[in-house]
Amino acid sequence: MLDYFVAAFAGPGAGFMYAITALLAYAVSVAIERAFVLGVASRVDDAGVRQRLEQGDVAGAAELAGSTPMGTVLAAGAAEDDVALAWEAMSAAAIDAEAALRRRVQHLAAVSNLATMLGLLGTVYGLILAFSALGDASAGERAVRLSEGISTAMATTAYGLLVGIPALGLHAWLDGVAGARLARIEAAAGRLALALRRASSDG
């Protein structure tokens, strides 16, 4: 199977194969970078943040979250004493946080579609080559061109799907992780607002 795809890079459909490979390389780079951002750089001690917020330690919660997207949102709220102003500040910061968490994730869906479409375009091109062999070519040349056309059609289709399907799966997974991170940020922002409200009522 591997030899079949390697041979396709030297055949009539090589352009499609290289284009799909470029999409594969981009998808891998995006997936690795996003997995690091969502899995490592955005990791927060949720239990610790929640405990500090429940104790009314707003500044401590923001400090514990650090420079993560959650930390940025909490720091924006902690800088305000008024609950309404804190909500506005956190809402604005949350928009930036969502953009940071979901950055380039949608590109994986685009890669999936483009790889599949390029594979189908390669299929059409291969079929054109195959049918053109039925014209004025000699019997020997006809067999070669027919074989090349069908091989191109099958190889580009399979390769496009082999790239497109995992890219779509990675998009769904990373988008789900980003959504979970955002849900935790929203919950923490709500607890911070509640802590500020309690502090103002106690004061």
Sequence and secondary structure as in RCSB ss.txt:
>XXXX:A:sequence
MLDYFVAAFAGPGAGFMYAITALLAYAVSVAIERAFVLGVASRVDDAGVRQRLEQGDVAGAAELAGSTPMGTVLA
AGAAEDDVALAWEAMSAAAIDAEAALRRRVQHLAAVSNLATMLGLLGTVYGLILAFSALGDASAGERAVRLSEGI
STAMATTAYGLLVGIPALGLHAWLDGVAGARLARIEAAAGRLALALRRASSDG
>XXXX:A:secstr
 HHHHHHHTTSTTHHHHHHHHHHHHHHHHHHHHHHHIIIIIT   HHHHHHHHHTT HHHHHHHHTTSHHHHHHH
HHHT SSHHHHHHHHHHHHHHHHHHHHTTHHHHHHHHHHHHHHHHHHHHHHHHHHHHTTSS  HHHHHHHHHHHH
HHHHHHHHHHHHHHHHHHHHHHHHHHHHHHHHHHHHHHHHHHHHHHHHHHHH 
